[in-house]
Amino acid sequence: MVNNCGSGHVEYKFGSGELKTLSGSVTLSGSLPSGNMWLQDYDGHKCGPDGTDCGMVEFTLGDNGHNAINYSVLMGNNGNHVL
């Protein structure tokens, strides 16, 4: 995920569920069974700890060629999206 928005930073959770902030590029080797990424603090907006109340990319990248990517907007307790 590339942030060209002028504010905020990319946060992600991979399989284990540990929340991390992405700074610069990251290269992973092997499969990535599941993960979520979202843009935190864009224009001062705070997303939930799992990307709720923000646009979120969910993905599965497998060594066997079975890959999936989904973009979602999941409503949480912040409720400040205008759809």
PAVEXKE-919410 format. One record per atom (N, C-alpha, C, O): atom name; residue number from 1; z, x, y. Coordinates in pm, whole numbers, padded with zeros to 5 digits. Layout:
<recs>
@atom:CA, n:NUM, c3:Z, c1:X, c2:Y $
...
</recs>
This chain:
<recs>
@atom:N, n:1, c3:00000, c1:00086, c2:-00116 $
@atom:CA, n:1, c3:00000, c1:00000, c2:00000 $
@atom:C, n:1, c3:00000, c1:00091, c2:00122 $
@atom:O, n:1, c3:00079, c1:00185, c2:00130 $
@atom:N, n:2, c3:-00086, c1:00063, c2:00216 $
@atom:CA, n:2, c3:-00097, c1:00141, c2:00338 $
@atom:C, n:2, c3:-00053, c1:00053, c2:00455 $
@atom:O, n:2, c3:-00101, c1:-00059, c2:00470 $
@atom:N, n:3, c3:00038, c1:00103, c2:00537 $
@atom:CA, n:3, c3:00088, c1:00028, c2:00652 $
@atom:C, n:3, c3:00009, c1:00069, c2:00776 $
@atom:O, n:3, c3:00030, c1:00177, c2:00831 $
@atom:N, n:4, c3:-00080, c1:-00019, c2:00820 $
@atom:CA, n:4, c3:-00155, c1:00002, c2:00944 $
@atom:C, n:4, c3:-00109, c1:-00097, c2:01051 $
@atom:O, n:4, c3:-00185, c1:-00126, c2:01144 $
@atom:N, n:5, c3:00011, c1:-00149, c2:01039 $
@atom:CA, n:5, c3:00059, c1:-00256, c2:01127 $
@atom:C, n:5, c3:00125, c1:-00207, c2:01255 $
@atom:O, n:5, c3:00143, c1:-00285, c2:01348 $
@atom:N, n:6, c3:00160, c1:-00079, c2:01262 $
@atom:CA, n:6, c3:00223, c1:-00027, c2:01383 $
@atom:C, n:6, c3:00373, c1:-00037, c2:01384 $
@atom:O, n:6, c3:00438, c1:00019, c2:01473 $
@atom:N, n:7, c3:00433, c1:-00107, c2:01287 $
@atom:CA, n:7, c3:00579, c1:-00112, c2:01274 $
@atom:C, n:7, c3:00613, c1:-00141, c2:01129 $
@atom:O, n:7, c3:00525, c1:-00176, c2:01050 $
@atom:N, n:8, c3:00738, c1:-00126, c2:01094 $
@atom:CA, n:8, c3:00783, c1:-00153, c2:00959 $
@atom:C, n:8, c3:00759, c1:-00036, c2:00865 $
@atom:O, n:8, c3:00700, c1:00065, c2:00903 $
@atom:N, n:9, c3:00805, c1:-00054, c2:00741 $
@atom:CA, n:9, c3:00787, c1:00047, c2:00637 $
@atom:C, n:9, c3:00774, c1:-00025, c2:00503 $
@atom:O, n:9, c3:00823, c1:-00136, c2:00486 $
@atom:N, n:10, c3:00708, c1:00041, c2:00410 $
@atom:CA, n:10, c3:00686, c1:-00017, c2:00278 $
@atom:C, n:10, c3:00811, c1:00004, c2:00192 $
@atom:O, n:10, c3:00864, c1:00115, c2:00184 $
@atom:N, n:11, c3:00858, c1:-00104, c2:00129 $
@atom:CA, n:11, c3:00967, c1:-00094, c2:00031 $
@atom:C, n:11, c3:00911, c1:-00138, c2:-00102 $
@atom:O, n:11, c3:00819, c1:-00220, c2:-00107 $
@atom:N, n:12, c3:00966, c1:-00085, c2:-00210 $
@atom:CA, n:12, c3:00916, c1:-00121, c2:-00342 $
@atom:C, n:12, c3:01025, c1:-00118, c2:-00447 $
@atom:O, n:12, c3:01128, c1:-00052, c2:-00431 $
@atom:N, n:13, c3:01000, c1:-00191, c2:-00554 $
@atom:CA, n:13, c3:01081, c1:-00187, c2:-00674 $
@atom:C, n:13, c3:00986, c1:-00169, c2:-00791 $
@atom:O, n:13, c3:00890, c1:-00245, c2:-00805 $
@atom:N, n:14, c3:01011, c1:-00069, c2:-00874 $
@atom:CA, n:14, c3:00936, c1:-00048, c2:-00997 $
@atom:C, n:14, c3:01027, c1:-00087, c2:-01112 $
@atom:O, n:14, c3:01149, c1:-00088, c2:-01096 $
@atom:N, n:15, c3:00971, c1:-00118, c2:-01225 $
@atom:CA, n:15, c3:01038, c1:-00160, c2:-01347 $
@atom:C, n:15, c3:01190, c1:-00163, c2:-01349 $
@atom:O, n:15, c3:01247, c1:-00266, c2:-01386 $
@atom:N, n:16, c3:01258, c1:-00056, c2:-01312 $
@atom:CA, n:16, c3:01404, c1:-00050, c2:-01322 $
@atom:C, n:16, c3:01475, c1:-00138, c2:-01221 $
@atom:O, n:16, c3:01592, c1:-00170, c2:-01239 $
@atom:N, n:17, c3:01406, c1:-00178, c2:-01115 $
@atom:CA, n:17, c3:01466, c1:-00264, c2:-01015 $
@atom:C, n:17, c3:01534, c1:-00189, c2:-00902 $
@atom:O, n:17, c3:01590, c1:-00253, c2:-00812 $
@atom:N, n:18, c3:01530, c1:-00058, c2:-00903 $
@atom:CA, n:18, c3:01591, c1:00020, c2:-00795 $
@atom:C, n:18, c3:01505, c1:00008, c2:-00669 $
@atom:O, n:18, c3:01385, c1:00037, c2:-00674 $
@atom:N, n:19, c3:01564, c1:-00032, c2:-00558 $
@atom:CA, n:19, c3:01493, c1:-00048, c2:-00431 $
@atom:C, n:19, c3:01472, c1:00088, c2:-00367 $
@atom:O, n:19, c3:01565, c1:00167, c2:-00354 $
@atom:N, n:20, c3:01347, c1:00115, c2:-00325 $
@atom:CA, n:20, c3:01314, c1:00242, c2:-00261 $
@atom:C, n:20, c3:01226, c1:00218, c2:-00140 $
@atom:O, n:20, c3:01156, c1:00117, c2:-00133 $
@atom:N, n:21, c3:01230, c1:00309, c2:-00046 $
@atom:CA, n:21, c3:01143, c1:00305, c2:00071 $
@atom:C, n:21, c3:01033, c1:00407, c2:00053 $
@atom:O, n:21, c3:01059, c1:00522, c2:00017 $
@atom:N, n:22, c3:00911, c1:00364, c2:00076 $
@atom:CA, n:22, c3:00795, c1:00451, c2:00058 $
@atom:C, n:22, c3:00765, c1:00523, c2:00188 $
@atom:O, n:22, c3:00748, c1:00461, c2:00293 $
@atom:N, n:23, c3:00757, c1:00654, c2:00180 $
@atom:CA, n:23, c3:00722, c1:00736, c2:00295 $
@atom:C, n:23, c3:00610, c1:00828, c2:00253 $
@atom:O, n:23, c3:00630, c1:00916, c2:00169 $
@atom:N, n:24, c3:00493, c1:00812, c2:00311 $
@atom:CA, n:24, c3:00379, c1:00892, c2:00270 $
@atom:C, n:24, c3:00318, c1:00839, c2:00143 $
@atom:O, n:24, c3:00342, c1:00724, c2:00106 $
@atom:N, n:25, c3:00240, c1:00921, c2:00076 $
@atom:CA, n:25, c3:00172, c1:00877, c2:-00046 $
@atom:C, n:25, c3:00256, c1:00911, c2:-00168 $
@atom:O, n:25, c3:00336, c1:01004, c2:-00167 $
@atom:N, n:26, c3:00236, c1:00834, c2:-00274 $
@atom:CA, n:26, c3:00309, c1:00853, c2:-00399 $
@atom:C, n:26, c3:00206, c1:00850, c2:-00512 $
@atom:O, n:26, c3:00118, c1:00764, c2:-00514 $
@atom:N, n:27, c3:00216, c1:00944, c2:-00606 $
@atom:CA, n:27, c3:00131, c1:00946, c2:-00723 $
@atom:C, n:27, c3:00218, c1:00928, c2:-00847 $
@atom:O, n:27, c3:00317, c1:00999, c2:-00864 $
@atom:N, n:28, c3:00182, c1:00834, c2:-00931 $
@atom:CA, n:28, c3:00254, c1:00809, c2:-01055 $
@atom:C, n:28, c3:00162, c1:00839, c2:-01172 $
@atom:O, n:28, c3:00043, c1:00811, c2:-01166 $
@atom:N, n:29, c3:00217, c1:00896, c2:-01277 $
@atom:CA, n:29, c3:00141, c1:00922, c2:-01399 $
@atom:C, n:29, c3:00183, c1:00823, c2:-01507 $
@atom:O, n:29, c3:00302, c1:00792, c2:-01519 $
@atom:N, n:30, c3:00088, c1:00775, c2:-01584 $
@atom:CA, n:30, c3:00120, c1:00682, c2:-01691 $
@atom:C, n:30, c3:00116, c1:00538, c2:-01645 $
@atom:O, n:30, c3:00070, c1:00507, c2:-01535 $
@atom:N, n:31, c3:00166, c1:00450, c2:-01730 $
@atom:CA, n:31, c3:00163, c1:00307, c2:-01698 $
@atom:C, n:31, c3:00280, c1:00269, c2:-01608 $
@atom:O, n:31, c3:00381, c1:00339, c2:-01601 $
@atom:N, n:32, c3:00263, c1:00159, c2:-01541 $
@atom:CA, n:32, c3:00368, c1:00103, c2:-01457 $
@atom:C, n:32, c3:00377, c1:-00045, c2:-01494 $
@atom:O, n:32, c3:00302, c1:-00127, c2:-01440 $
@atom:N, n:33, c3:00470, c1:-00080, c2:-01586 $
@atom:CA, n:33, c3:00471, c1:-00214, c2:-01643 $
@atom:C, n:33, c3:00492, c1:-00324, c2:-01540 $
@atom:O, n:33, c3:00444, c1:-00436, c2:-01559 $
@atom:N, n:34, c3:00563, c1:-00297, c2:-01433 $
@atom:CA, n:34, c3:00582, c1:-00400, c2:-01330 $
@atom:C, n:34, c3:00629, c1:-00336, c2:-01201 $
@atom:O, n:34, c3:00690, c1:-00229, c2:-01202 $
@atom:N, n:35, c3:00601, c1:-00403, c2:-01092 $
@atom:CA, n:35, c3:00647, c1:-00355, c2:-00963 $
@atom:C, n:35, c3:00617, c1:-00454, c2:-00852 $
@atom:O, n:35, c3:00530, c1:-00540, c2:-00866 $
@atom:N, n:36, c3:00689, c1:-00442, c2:-00743 $
@atom:CA, n:36, c3:00670, c1:-00523, c2:-00622 $
@atom:C, n:36, c3:00671, c1:-00430, c2:-00502 $
@atom:O, n:36, c3:00747, c1:-00333, c2:-00499 $
@atom:N, n:37, c3:00589, c1:-00460, c2:-00401 $
@atom:CA, n:37, c3:00589, c1:-00385, c2:-00275 $
@atom:C, n:37, c3:00579, c1:-00485, c2:-00160 $
@atom:O, n:37, c3:00512, c1:-00588, c2:-00172 $
@atom:N, n:38, c3:00645, c1:-00455, c2:-00048 $
@atom:CA, n:38, c3:00637, c1:-00540, c2:00070 $
@atom:C, n:38, c3:00663, c1:-00457, c2:00194 $
@atom:O, n:38, c3:00712, c1:-00344, c2:00185 $
@atom:N, n:39, c3:00631, c1:-00513, c2:00309 $
@atom:CA, n:39, c3:00649, c1:-00444, c2:00436 $
@atom:C, n:39, c3:00778, c1:-00494, c2:00501 $
@atom:O, n:39, c3:00787, c1:-00609, c2:00543 $
@atom:N, n:40, c3:00878, c1:-00406, c2:00510 $
@atom:CA, n:40, c3:01009, c1:-00438, c2:00567 $
@atom:C, n:40, c3:01013, c1:-00399, c2:00714 $
@atom:O, n:40, c3:00953, c1:-00299, c2:00753 $
@atom:N, n:41, c3:01082, c1:-00475, c2:00794 $
@atom:CA, n:41, c3:01104, c1:-00448, c2:00938 $
@atom:C, n:41, c3:00977, c1:-00458, c2:01022 $
@atom:O, n:41, c3:00973, c1:-00403, c2:01132 $
@atom:N, n:42, c3:00873, c1:-00525, c2:00973 $
@atom:CA, n:42, c3:00754, c1:-00545, c2:01056 $
@atom:C, n:42, c3:00792, c1:-00633, c2:01174 $
@atom:O, n:42, c3:00839, c1:-00745, c2:01155 $
@atom:N, n:43, c3:00771, c1:-00585, c2:01291 $
@atom:CA, n:43, c3:00800, c1:-00660, c2:01414 $
@atom:C, n:43, c3:00945, c1:-00710, c2:01415 $
@atom:O, n:43, c3:00974, c1:-00816, c2:01470 $
@atom:N, n:44, c3:01036, c1:-00632, c2:01353 $
@atom:CA, n:44, c3:01178, c1:-00666, c2:01351 $
@atom:C, n:44, c3:01220, c1:-00764, c2:01243 $
@atom:O, n:44, c3:01338, c1:-00797, c2:01234 $
@atom:N, n:45, c3:01126, c1:-00812, c2:01161 $
@atom:CA, n:45, c3:01158, c1:-00911, c2:01058 $
@atom:C, n:45, c3:01221, c1:-00844, c2:00937 $
@atom:O, n:45, c3:01172, c1:-00741, c2:00891 $
@atom:N, n:46, c3:01329, c1:-00901, c2:00886 $
@atom:CA, n:46, c3:01397, c1:-00850, c2:00767 $
@atom:C, n:46, c3:01361, c1:-00936, c2:00647 $
@atom:O, n:46, c3:01383, c1:-01057, c2:00647 $
@atom:N, n:47, c3:01305, c1:-00874, c2:00545 $
@atom:CA, n:47, c3:01274, c1:-00943, c2:00420 $
@atom:C, n:47, c3:01399, c1:-00943, c2:00332 $
@atom:O, n:47, c3:01493, c1:-00868, c2:00357 $
@atom:N, n:48, c3:01398, c1:-01028, c2:00230 $
@atom:CA, n:48, c3:01504, c1:-01025, c2:00131 $
@atom:C, n:48, c3:01496, c1:-00897, c2:00049 $
@atom:O, n:48, c3:01396, c1:-00826, c2:00056 $
@atom:N, n:49, c3:01601, c1:-00866, c2:-00028 $
@atom:CA, n:49, c3:01604, c1:-00742, c2:-00106 $
@atom:C, n:49, c3:01501, c1:-00736, c2:-00218 $
@atom:O, n:49, c3:01483, c1:-00632, c2:-00281 $
@atom:N, n:50, c3:01434, c1:-00848, c2:-00243 $
@atom:CA, n:50, c3:01331, c1:-00851, c2:-00346 $
@atom:C, n:50, c3:01196, c1:-00891, c2:-00287 $
@atom:O, n:50, c3:01105, c1:-00930, c2:-00361 $
@atom:N, n:51, c3:01183, c1:-00882, c2:-00154 $
@atom:CA, n:51, c3:01056, c1:-00913, c2:-00088 $
@atom:C, n:51, c3:01041, c1:-01058, c2:-00047 $
@atom:O, n:51, c3:00937, c1:-01094, c2:00009 $
@atom:N, n:52, c3:01141, c1:-01142, c2:-00072 $
@atom:CA, n:52, c3:01132, c1:-01282, c2:-00030 $
@atom:C, n:52, c3:01126, c1:-01290, c2:00121 $
@atom:O, n:52, c3:01176, c1:-01202, c2:00192 $
@atom:N, n:53, c3:01065, c1:-01395, c2:00170 $
@atom:CA, n:53, c3:01042, c1:-01418, c2:00313 $
@atom:C, n:53, c3:00941, c1:-01321, c2:00372 $
@atom:O, n:53, c3:00934, c1:-01305, c2:00494 $
@atom:N, n:54, c3:00862, c1:-01257, c2:00287 $
@atom:CA, n:54, c3:00757, c1:-01165, c2:00331 $
@atom:C, n:54, c3:00638, c1:-01175, c2:00236 $
@atom:O, n:54, c3:00651, c1:-01225, c2:00124 $
@atom:N, n:55, c3:00525, c1:-01128, c2:00281 $
@atom:CA, n:55, c3:00413, c1:-01113, c2:00190 $
@atom:C, n:55, c3:00444, c1:-00999, c2:00095 $
@atom:O, n:55, c3:00486, c1:-00891, c2:00138 $
@atom:N, n:56, c3:00423, c1:-01022, c2:-00034 $
@atom:CA, n:56, c3:00461, c1:-00924, c2:-00134 $
@atom:C, n:56, c3:00346, c1:-00904, c2:-00232 $
@atom:O, n:56, c3:00279, c1:-01000, c2:-00271 $
@atom:N, n:57, c3:00325, c1:-00781, c2:-00272 $
@atom:CA, n:57, c3:00226, c1:-00748, c2:-00375 $
@atom:C, n:57, c3:00302, c1:-00723, c2:-00505 $
@atom:O, n:57, c3:00389, c1:-00637, c2:-00510 $
@atom:N, n:58, c3:00269, c1:-00799, c2:-00609 $
@atom:CA, n:58, c3:00326, c1:-00780, c2:-00743 $
@atom:C, n:58, c3:00217, c1:-00719, c2:-00830 $
@atom:O, n:58, c3:00101, c1:-00760, c2:-00822 $
@atom:N, n:59, c3:00253, c1:-00621, c2:-00913 $
@atom:CA, n:59, c3:00149, c1:-00555, c2:-00991 $
@atom:C, n:59, c3:00199, c1:-00507, c2:-01126 $
@atom:O, n:59, c3:00318, c1:-00484, c2:-01146 $
@atom:N, n:60, c3:00103, c1:-00494, c2:-01219 $
@atom:CA, n:60, c3:00121, c1:-00434, c2:-01349 $
@atom:C, n:60, c3:00002, c1:-00342, c2:-01371 $
@atom:O, n:60, c3:-00113, c1:-00385, c2:-01362 $
@atom:N, n:61, c3:00029, c1:-00216, c2:-01399 $
@atom:CA, n:61, c3:-00077, c1:-00118, c2:-01423 $
@atom:C, n:61, c3:-00053, c1:-00055, c2:-01559 $
@atom:O, n:61, c3:00042, c1:00021, c2:-01578 $
@atom:N, n:62, c3:-00139, c1:-00087, c2:-01655 $
@atom:CA, n:62, c3:-00119, c1:-00040, c2:-01791 $
@atom:C, n:62, c3:-00219, c1:00066, c2:-01832 $
@atom:O, n:62, c3:-00331, c1:00069, c2:-01780 $
@atom:N, n:63, c3:-00180, c1:00151, c2:-01925 $
@atom:CA, n:63, c3:-00269, c1:00254, c2:-01979 $
@atom:C, n:63, c3:-00381, c1:00193, c2:-02063 $
@atom:O, n:63, c3:-00484, c1:00256, c2:-02086 $
@atom:N, n:64, c3:-00361, c1:00070, c2:-02110 $
@atom:CA, n:64, c3:-00456, c1:00006, c2:-02199 $
@atom:C, n:64, c3:-00566, c1:-00071, c2:-02125 $
@atom:O, n:64, c3:-00645, c1:-00142, c2:-02189 $
@atom:N, n:65, c3:-00572, c1:-00060, c2:-01994 $
@atom:CA, n:65, c3:-00675, c1:-00129, c2:-01916 $
@atom:C, n:65, c3:-00637, c1:-00270, c2:-01875 $
@atom:O, n:65, c3:-00715, c1:-00336, c2:-01807 $
@atom:N, n:66, c3:-00521, c1:-00317, c2:-01915 $
@atom:CA, n:66, c3:-00474, c1:-00450, c2:-01875 $
@atom:C, n:66, c3:-00394, c1:-00436, c2:-01746 $
@atom:O, n:66, c3:-00277, c1:-00397, c2:-01748 $
@atom:N, n:67, c3:-00457, c1:-00467, c2:-01635 $
@atom:CA, n:67, c3:-00396, c1:-00452, c2:-01504 $
@atom:C, n:67, c3:-00397, c1:-00587, c2:-01432 $
@atom:O, n:67, c3:-00487, c1:-00669, c2:-01454 $
@atom:N, n:68, c3:-00299, c1:-00610, c2:-01347 $
@atom:CA, n:68, c3:-00293, c1:-00733, c2:-01270 $
@atom:C, n:68, c3:-00229, c1:-00706, c2:-01135 $
@atom:O, n:68, c3:-00135, c1:-00627, c2:-01124 $
@atom:N, n:69, c3:-00282, c1:-00771, c2:-01032 $
@atom:CA, n:69, c3:-00225, c1:-00762, c2:-00898 $
@atom:C, n:69, c3:-00223, c1:-00903, c2:-00839 $
@atom:O, n:69, c3:-00319, c1:-00978, c2:-00853 $
@atom:N, n:70, c3:-00114, c1:-00938, c2:-00774 $
@atom:CA, n:70, c3:-00098, c1:-01069, c2:-00716 $
@atom:C, n:70, c3:-00034, c1:-01055, c2:-00578 $
@atom:O, n:70, c3:00059, c1:-00976, c2:-00561 $
@atom:N, n:71, c3:-00083, c1:-01130, c2:-00480 $
@atom:CA, n:71, c3:-00021, c1:-01133, c2:-00348 $
@atom:C, n:71, c3:00049, c1:-01268, c2:-00334 $
@atom:O, n:71, c3:-00011, c1:-01372, c2:-00358 $
@atom:N, n:72, c3:00177, c1:-01265, c2:-00295 $
@atom:CA, n:72, c3:00256, c1:-01388, c2:-00284 $
@atom:C, n:72, c3:00334, c1:-01388, c2:-00154 $
@atom:O, n:72, c3:00367, c1:-01283, c2:-00099 $
@atom:N, n:73, c3:00364, c1:-01507, c2:-00106 $
@atom:CA, n:73, c3:00461, c1:-01526, c2:00002 $
@atom:C, n:73, c3:00569, c1:-01615, c2:-00058 $
@atom:O, n:73, c3:00548, c1:-01734, c2:-00079 $
@atom:N, n:74, c3:00686, c1:-01556, c2:-00085 $
@atom:CA, n:74, c3:00796, c1:-01628, c2:-00148 $
@atom:C, n:74, c3:00901, c1:-01660, c2:-00044 $
@atom:O, n:74, c3:00952, c1:-01571, c2:00024 $
@atom:N, n:75, c3:00935, c1:-01787, c2:-00031 $
@atom:CA, n:75, c3:01034, c1:-01829, c2:00068 $
@atom:C, n:75, c3:01174, c1:-01804, c2:00014 $
@atom:O, n:75, c3:01203, c1:-01832, c2:-00102 $
@atom:N, n:76, c3:01259, c1:-01751, c2:00099 $
@atom:CA, n:76, c3:01398, c1:-01726, c2:00064 $
@atom:C, n:76, c3:01488, c1:-01798, c2:00164 $
@atom:O, n:76, c3:01457, c1:-01908, c2:00208 $
@atom:N, n:77, c3:01597, c1:-01736, c2:00199 $
@atom:CA, n:77, c3:01694, c1:-01798, c2:00290 $
@atom:C, n:77, c3:01660, c1:-01780, c2:00438 $
@atom:O, n:77, c3:01709, c1:-01854, c2:00522 $
@atom:N, n:78, c3:01574, c1:-01681, c2:00471 $
@atom:CA, n:78, c3:01542, c1:-01657, c2:00612 $
@atom:C, n:78, c3:01457, c1:-01769, c2:00670 $
@atom:O, n:78, c3:01478, c1:-01810, c2:00785 $
@atom:N, n:79, c3:01361, c1:-01818, c2:00592 $
@atom:CA, n:79, c3:01283, c1:-01936, c2:00628 $
@atom:C, n:79, c3:01213, c1:-01930, c2:00763 $
@atom:O, n:79, c3:01199, c1:-02033, c2:00828 $
@atom:N, n:80, c3:01166, c1:-01812, c2:00807 $
@atom:CA, n:80, c3:01104, c1:-01805, c2:00938 $
@atom:C, n:80, c3:00952, c1:-01780, c2:00928 $
@atom:O, n:80, c3:00892, c1:-01723, c2:01020 $
@atom:N, n:81, c3:00890, c1:-01823, c2:00817 $
@atom:CA, n:81, c3:00745, c1:-01814, c2:00806 $
@atom:C, n:81, c3:00682, c1:-01942, c2:00860 $
@atom:O, n:81, c3:00736, c1:-02051, c2:00843 $
@atom:N, n:82, c3:00571, c1:-01927, c2:00923 $
@atom:CA, n:82, c3:00490, c1:-02042, c2:00964 $
@atom:C, n:82, c3:00365, c1:-02038, c2:00878 $
@atom:O, n:82, c3:00282, c1:-01948, c2:00893 $
@atom:N, n:83, c3:00351, c1:-02134, c2:00788 $
@atom:CA, n:83, c3:00237, c1:-02136, c2:00697 $
@atom:C, n:83, c3:00138, c1:-02243, c2:00738 $
@atom:O, n:83, c3:00035, c1:-02260, c2:00673 $
</recs>
